């Protein structure tokens, strides 16, 4: 028997309607972060995120009310978007990293960007969500060391979305309701006609 090669199973991503998605998650203690249990959870979350695939996954989405999330925006996820779409969103690859007990500071409270976003816990749907374009986040990494990042564009959006999860908030709480639509309709009809979508759906 070789347990070393046993891989973590893909975790179930819970869907909207599950109470944990609406609860305030609790901070991790310093001694918990380095525990085998939390380290295994982080590894399993990264595998789950890549299989989904997605660019962010927060612990409440796998049923754990902990202030922990993982972020990774791989270059391969961006290949189906035009250079103009990536530029407009300020989207560039982000290496995988863990944020624990994050504190968010908005750096541009006067400007917001309006783009469609989705969530692995609201599977199959998307909507326009106004988000700040520049944020600073202080957090602990998976070793428990203090880190700070200043992010803009899409990375700033991902950070806001994931930190919202730790406070029981989903994108549907911030969305422009008339833009709510299926991902299929978005990809088939509006992804390359976003200006028209904003006009028709009144965002
Ligand atoms: Zn989400």
Boltz pocket constraint, residues with backbone or C-beta under 6 A from the ligand:
constraints:
  - pocket:
      binder: B
      contacts: [[A, 56], [A, 118], [A, 119], [A, 120], [A, 121], [A, 161], [A, 165]]
      max_distance: 6.0
